[in-house]
């Protein structure tokens, strides 16, 4: 059996007086793609921010991450302490530096990891093989790229961090259908590179097609869980999140 890479237990997260997550339990095993589904405001992005130490966490909560074979408690750590453990984030809205070149944006992914320069070169070559358009535009300012190209850049920057766990927050948002298909193909390729994926995605049907397992969040609680195939076959879920037709 694969090792657990992330384990969330009884997670309560708050924004001031508002409780956004109400006792979430979730597990991600090494090599999986795990999708988080739910409507706007369900708590999906809050869960990712909680993992990265960006929101207030309630007592009794636990977020453990497998670092070099040891489960490390992330609660109490800051983002700059968590990222170097091997976690990368592709944020909602891409978050590229529009006044920096493509190559400079990719270099940002290396900042928190100390390793030989040869590994940086190897990762950069992998990114350019995955996204040939980024190589063609490597000296171009990120702000001049299309939305789809900026999403490629955000994915490439996360790959440059050489993570064990990559978290993606709505990677297909605002993209044309052909680009959406490309993004999901890249996510599958990322997993084939040995990177575990935690995916928040409004496009539930596409997310479940590539997911090993999924969790459905409703107003801050997990209301359903199962394999990607099981959730796709669930008629109530299809009606709620995927439309009336499969």
C-alpha positions in Angstrom: 0.0 0.0 0.0 1.1 3.5 -0.8 2.3 5.7 2.1 0.1 8.5 3.4 1.5 11.8 2.3 -1.1 14.1 3.8 -3.5 13.5 6.7 -6.1 16.0 7.9 -8.0 15.3 11.1 -10.8 17.2 12.7 -9.8 20.4 10.9 -11.6 23.5 12.0 -10.7 26.7 10.3 -12.1 30.2 10.9 -12.1 33.7 9.4 -12.9 35.9 12.4 -16.4 34.8 13.7 -17.0 32.6 10.7 -16.2 28.9 10.9 -15.3 27.9 7.3 -14.3 24.3 8.0 -16.1 22.2 10.5 -14.1 19.1 11.4 -12.7 18.0 8.1 -11.1 14.6 7.8 -9.1 13.8 4.6 -6.2 11.6 3.5 -4.0 11.7 0.4 -1.7 8.8 -0.4 1.5 9.0 -2.3 1.0 9.0 -6.1 -2.7 9.8 -6.0 -4.8 12.5 -7.7 -7.4 13.5 -5.1 -10.1 16.0 -6.1 -12.0 18.3 -3.8 -15.5 19.2 -5.1 -18.1 21.6 -3.9 -19.9 24.8 -4.8 -18.5 28.3 -4.1 -18.1 28.8 -0.4 -18.0 25.1 0.4 -14.5 25.5 2.0 -12.3 24.0 -0.7 -9.8 26.9 -1.0 -9.9 27.4 2.8 -8.7 23.8 3.1 -5.7 24.5 0.9 -4.9 27.7 2.8 -5.1 25.8 6.1 -2.5 23.3 4.8 -0.3 26.2 4.0 -0.7 27.9 7.4 -2.7 30.9 6.0 -5.8 30.8 8.2 -6.7 30.4 11.9 -7.0 26.8 12.9 -9.1 25.6 15.9 -7.9 23.5 18.8 -7.8 19.7 18.3 -7.1 20.0 14.6 -4.2 18.2 12.9 -2.6 18.5 9.5 0.2 16.0 9.1 2.6 15.8 6.1 5.0 13.0 5.3 8.5 14.5 5.1 11.3 12.0 4.5 9.2 9.2 6.0 8.2 11.1 9.2 4.7 12.6 9.7 5.3 16.3 10.5 2.6 18.4 12.1 2.0 21.5 9.9 -0.3 23.4 12.3 1.8 26.1 14.0 4.2 26.4 11.1 4.2 29.4 8.7 4.0 29.1 4.9 7.7 29.8 4.4 8.4 26.8 6.7 5.9 24.5 5.0 6.8 25.1 1.3 10.4 23.8 1.7 9.1 20.5 3.0 8.0 19.6 -0.6 4.6 21.2 -1.1 3.9 23.5 -4.1 0.7 25.5 -4.8 -0.8 26.6 -8.1 -3.1 29.3 -6.8 -6.5 30.4 -8.1 -6.0 33.2 -10.6 -2.4 31.9 -11.5 -0.5 34.5 -9.5 2.2 35.1 -12.0 4.5 38.1 -11.8 3.3 40.1 -14.8 6.3 42.4 -15.0 8.8 39.6 -14.9 9.8 37.3 -17.8 8.6 33.7 -18.2 12.1 32.5 -17.2 12.2 34.8 -14.1 8.8 33.5 -13.0 10.0 29.9 -13.3 13.1 30.7 -11.2 10.7 31.8 -8.4 9.9 28.1 -8.0 13.5 27.3 -7.0 13.7 29.9 -4.1 12.7 27.7 -1.2 14.7 24.5 -2.2 18.4 24.2 -1.7 19.9 21.8 -4.3 22.6 21.5 -7.0 22.3 23.8 -10.0 22.2 20.8 -12.2 18.8 19.8 -10.7 17.4 23.3 -11.5 18.6 22.8 -15.1 17.0 19.4 -15.3 13.7 20.7 -14.0 13.7 23.7 -16.3 14.3 21.3 -19.3 11.3 19.2 -18.1 9.1 22.3 -17.9 10.1 23.4 -21.4 9.5 19.9 -22.7 6.1 19.9 -21.1 5.2 23.4 -22.3 7.1 24.2 -25.5 5.3 27.5 -25.7 7.0 28.7 -22.5 10.4 27.9 -24.0 9.5 30.0 -27.1 8.4 32.9 -24.9 11.0 32.5 -22.1 12.2 36.1 -22.4 8.7 37.5 -22.8 6.9 39.3 -19.9 4.4 37.1 -18.2 1.8 39.8 -18.4 1.8 39.6 -22.2 0.8 35.9 -22.2 -2.7 34.6 -22.8 -4.7 33.2 -19.9 -3.9 29.7 -20.9 -0.2 30.4 -21.2 -0.2 32.0 -17.8 -1.8 28.9 -16.4 1.0 26.8 -18.0 3.5 29.2 -16.4 1.9 28.7 -13.0 2.1 25.0 -13.4 5.7 25.1 -14.6 6.7 27.3 -11.6 5.2 24.7 -9.2 7.1 21.9 -11.1 10.3 23.9 -10.6 9.8 23.6 -6.8 10.4 19.8 -7.2 7.5 19.0 -4.9 6.2 15.7 -3.5 2.7 17.2 -3.2 1.3 19.7 -5.7 -2.0 21.5 -4.8 -4.0 23.1 -7.6 -6.8 25.6 -7.0 -9.2 25.9 -9.9 -6.6 25.4 -12.7 -9.1 25.4 -15.5 -11.0 28.5 -14.4 -11.6 31.0 -17.3 -9.9 28.8 -19.9 -11.1 27.8 -23.4 -12.2 24.2 -23.8 -9.1 23.1 -25.7 -6.8 24.7 -23.0 -8.9 23.0 -20.3 -8.2 19.6 -21.9 -4.5 20.4 -22.0 -4.4 21.4 -18.4 -6.0 18.1 -17.3 -3.5 16.2 -19.5 -0.7 18.0 -17.8 -2.1 17.1 -14.3 -2.0 13.5 -15.3 1.6 13.9 -16.6 2.6 15.5 -13.3 1.3 12.4 -11.4 3.4 10.2 -13.8 6.4 12.2 -12.7 5.9 10.9 -9.2 4.2 14.0 -7.8 1.0 13.6 -5.7 -1.8 16.0 -6.6 -4.5 17.6 -4.5 -6.9 19.3 -6.9 -9.7 21.9 -6.2 -11.7 22.2 -9.4 -15.2 23.5 -10.4 -15.1 21.4 -13.5 -16.1 18.4 -11.4 -16.7 16.0 -14.3 -13.2 16.4 -15.7 -11.6 16.4 -12.2 -13.3 13.1 -11.4 -12.3 11.5 -14.7 -8.6 11.8 -13.7 -9.0 11.4 -9.9 -8.2 8.3 -8.0 -10.5 9.5 -5.2 -12.6 12.6 -4.4 -14.1 14.4 -1.5 -17.3 16.5 -1.7 -17.4 19.5 0.6 -20.7 21.2 1.6 -20.7 24.3 3.8 -17.4 23.3 5.4 -18.0 19.6 5.9 -17.2 16.4 3.9 -20.5 15.0 2.8 -19.3 12.4 0.3 -16.2 10.5 -0.6 -15.2 7.7 -2.9 -13.2 6.8 -6.0 -13.5 9.0 -9.0 -15.6 6.4 -10.8 -17.9 6.0 -7.8 -18.6 9.7 -7.5 -19.1 10.0 -11.3 -21.7 7.2 -11.1 -23.5 8.9 -8.2 -26.8 10.3 -9.6 -27.3 12.8 -6.8 -23.8 14.1 -7.2 -24.2 14.3 -11.0 -27.4 16.3 -10.5 -25.8 18.7 -8.0 -22.4 19.4 -9.6 -22.2 17.9 -13.0 -25.6 18.9 -14.5 -28.5 16.6 -15.3 -26.6 14.6 -18.0 -23.4 12.6 -17.6 
